[in-house]
């Protein structure tokens, strides 16, 4: 499991399993579930994370400032 937090857009991402997602489903409350084409859950995006998950952000394995940092890694 990999956790990241993007401070400029206030989104936390919890990656359960590495893979290419082909389906993203938005759930009520600002959560998006990323799934493989077979329906396997790969990860979750959590919007407004600083208000919803303050302790998660402190423990996130990597805190990034922008989505571009994800692409450069």
Secondary structure by P-SEA (a helix, b strand, c coil): cbbbbbcccbbbbbbcccccccbbbbcccbbbbbbcccccccbbbbcccccccaaaaaacccccccaaaaaac
